[in-house]
Amino acid sequence: MNRLIISFLTTILPFTISAQITGSVFGIDEHGEEPLVGAYVIWAGTNYGTTTDVNGSFSITRRNECTKLAISFVGYKSDTIEATTQPMVIKLKPVELDEVDVVARRSGSSLSRISAITTVNLTSDELCKAACCNLGESFETNASVDVSYADAATGARTIQLLGLSGRYVQMLTENVPNMRGISQPFGLSYVPGSWMNGIQISKGVGTVVNGYEAFTGQINVDYKKSVTNEIAAINLFGSSSGRMEANATTAFHLAEGLSTALLISASKDNMTMDENNDNFRDEPEVKQLNFMNRWNYHKGIWTSQLIVKTLNEQRMGGQTDFNQKTPAADKYGVYIGTNRVESWIKNGFEIGEERNLGSAFSYIYHNQTSVYGQKQYDATQHSYSGNIIFQNEWHPYHTLHAGISSYGDFVNESIHFDDTTSNQFKLTDYTIGAFAQYTLKIDELLTVIAGMRTDWSNLYNIFVTPRLHIRYAPSEHTIIRAAIGKGYRTGMLFAENNFMLSSARKWEYTDVYGQETAWNMGANITQYIHIFEKELMLNAEFYHTEFGSQMITDMDYSPRTLRATFSQERSFANIFQIEGKISPLRGLELTGAWRWNDAQQTTGGNLQQRPLVSRHKGLITASYSTPLNKWQFDANVQFNGGGRIPTTLGNPEEYQRNNKFEAYQMFNAQITKWFRTWSIYAGCENIGNFTQKNPIIAANNPQSQYFDGTMVWGPLMSRKFYVGLRWSMEKDED
């Protein structure tokens, strides 16, 4: 059966389809050009149009009665041009007043005005406001996503969206599923920051077109393209903690319609840091090599894309004198070796002027070998995904998406808790499903997206996923959105929580794999207010997630036991967030946000707050660019409220902790000097030098039953300085 499914997908999926008029919009001045995010692209004489994404790119359905596109963006001269079948490159010039150029600074972060789903777009400009060595460090200036350490030994980073763990966020790379299962704890470090064109953060349930997994949202990473004005780019980085990184990207035009791009990243930690003197590394020493090759082909009605990405990573943590090459029984160490291959292919054909067919197929291989003291965890995972989508727009107001999809995970796990105990687990999990989604779009007033999908699973039989999104704009300054839907996912106990092996806790569990289910519903209102010719954006939102079944790792049962269950007892999360953004002066951009988290789960028969999660979050960011963009200054402060710590009663007094942690703040700043083709930047993270004290319980006796490196709620690294250099070369204008 498995072979038939995979054979069918690999045969039919490469013949995928995509139509429409496509192109990119750039703003140009004497300093060069940059993509414009959120530019309006509208069929001239109508109200039908779209906006550009984080790369300045757009796609708009062809209309028989229209031949010209009207393009506009604040601070730039509008233009109207003939639409062409080839990808269009549109360049807008800044508005001139009394011979003085008035150039609107492109915002690095924006809330989509046109999308029916609440979507935050982070551009490459936003990513350049901080060190951003990888995806896990890309949300420092974002109010919606929190990133923190999962434990004090492995360096695993975990994200939180809508008050819940990152495993409930569907991770995508260019709308292809990624970072599932074994890769979930460490996957954020697998995407180099300099490779990314942008990130889209969608809140709440996604559409049924992208599957059934998104509980709290989607994070989609957009890589640099092979079809681009940038011929080559280099990014060099170094920090006071000993981290060195080098990145290089280049793109080639090989023949008519054929192009390729090569992306390389290498990083290494060259110092052993132990500033709290507990004889444990504050951060693991990581060596990573990343390589990606992408191809793009376009001819007539056919478009094809292919990506192959490989990764090798070695991370070593634990006591400062532990060395994986010469391990010793009396030294506690953590070593994780990872080999990973990702590949996906997309193809497209136009079918008439109002129909198109698209598909994507991906395959991922992931192998991990790891040691946590005397414990050993080895795992291999093969994953595939396939999606065939048919789109039909039979009226300007009505669009139908329909298709079939299949997802599969094949996991082998081996766990040695001690010298005498060995556990072997296997998971074969695949689904085949069909979906349909109807979109009603009445100009800019109302958008309704109603979708339903039905999937069959070899483990869970048939399950149905309904989802509904509504966008209503009673005026051009007010946008109201609401969404409701259900999500499903397969929880993998050890694959997704193997970092928790960095503890002496005994594991109690009944099921290693199981299906998690939840309903998510939410609404937000966005108001744009004009104050002295400046636009203030205010956004308020509320989301509620209610679980039907959930994988619970109960740290409160006992300080020396981790009880894991797939529970149907009540578990939920509420979040309320308000955010404001304004540019009061030319070149200055200010953002402020505050969020309340109420995430509770039932453990030991009691409904209580999830541990190690801040009840409140706040963020203030300021970014100033001097005239002519010669200098840029960025700073932010993160306010983290207090929260609950799992019980440590029953431990000796010296190994006990308080039952809560207090509020704390984090300050970061960066300065960038821009030149014509290159820039240098320098910054400082954790300026206030705040760190969690004694994050490891029984660090002085890691062989004891009280040792625990998983009680982490705050930063582990002290103040860190860094410097970097960016250089790029672009094509000469015709």
Disulfide bonds with the S-S distance in Angstrom:
none
